[in-house]
Amino acid sequence: MVAFSPDVFAAFLAEDDDQPVVMLNLLRFAPDGGRARYDTYLGMARPILARFGAGIVLGGEGLAVLTTGTERGWDAVVLVRYPTRAAFKAMVDDPEYQRAFAVGQSAIADIVLQPLRPSDALS
């Protein structure tokens, strides 16, 4: 189930809103056709993202993990850039996005949604 952590989400939205934010989406698809449903979700979500000034920066299919450890790989990774945190919140609250989100939820077996602050020092 895809759900926001209420306290962490509230703290994220309370911080300064003058910088873009990039969301790292680590995705593991549901085994019963999740990948196909995620494609449907993307088709619904792309125009909504654009309406809020957001867009997919990078999407990629996961390959084998190259490092040792216990972590399994992810089926896909998607980076989405939002102009502000407020734009992200407005999109999440949008009724049309809520309908698309229901399709996306049905596609996902596991997800990590990690906001990133762009950093010139790391690029």
Protein Blocks (a to p, Z undefined) as FASTA:
>chain_A
ZZddfklmmmmmmmcckbccdddddddddfehplmmmmmmmmmmmmmmmmnopacfbdcd
ddddfbgcjbdcdfbdcddddfbfklmmmmmmpmklmmmmmmmmmmpmbdcdddddddfk
lZZ
